[in-house]
Structure formats: structure tokens, C-alpha cells
Amino acid sequence: MVTYFVGQGVGLVEQVRPAAQVVQDFKLEFAEAVGRMNDLVAE
């Protein structure tokens, strides 16, 4: 039961990337999202 969703997740993998790159991309996307949210709140 623990590995039930593994097949679905593996099917979504498009490329193999280093963990550092994944974290860096996440940080950049988060910063962009926070910026957009701040712009919405300021309006």
C-alpha cells in the first residue's frame, strides 16, 4: 500500500536533474509567486 502511487509519480518525471537544481528552481518559483501575491495585495 505504501508504494501505490509510485507509478503515477514516476510517469510525471520528464528529466533527471540534480537535487540542487530542483531546490534552486523551487526557490526562484517561490520568490516569483510571492512577488505576484504582493502585487495583488498592494492593488
Helices and strands as residue ranges (DSSP letters): H 6-11, H 19-42
